[in-house]
Amino acid sequence: NVLPKLVSLIAGEQVLRNILCYMCPYSKYYFHSASLLLICTMPTSKLFTLKYPFKSEMITMKKAHKLCMACWLTALIVPVVFLVVDRKDVSFSYIIYQCAYGFSPVLCVDTTA
């Protein structure tokens, strides 16, 4: 959230439109969802290995990579839905030179500045 504020203060206007304002909350939603899914996938695979020790040899590295890719793609759904639904809720405040978020005001806005 520092970068949009710094660039705007230096230029005296909003240079990069709302692109950087969108990046802050949507990247947080994306990476939190992806890490949650990957963390849940690891113990599930361990449980599968313990419960079916002879079938666990069928899991190859290629299948594991596909599973991780599925987790990342599934995690992409949440921020895309937020972007489609709330894309007009992001604005730039010239009073405090920060992005304002209508859907969750405490997510990225620093009110102490």
Buried (B, 14 or more C-beta within 10 A) or exposed (E): BEEBBEBBEEEEEBEBEBEBBBBBBBEEBBEEBBEEBBEEBEEEEEEEEEEEEEEEEEBEEEEEEEBBEEBBEEBBEBBEEBBEEBEEBBEBEEEEBBBBBEEEEEEBBEEEE
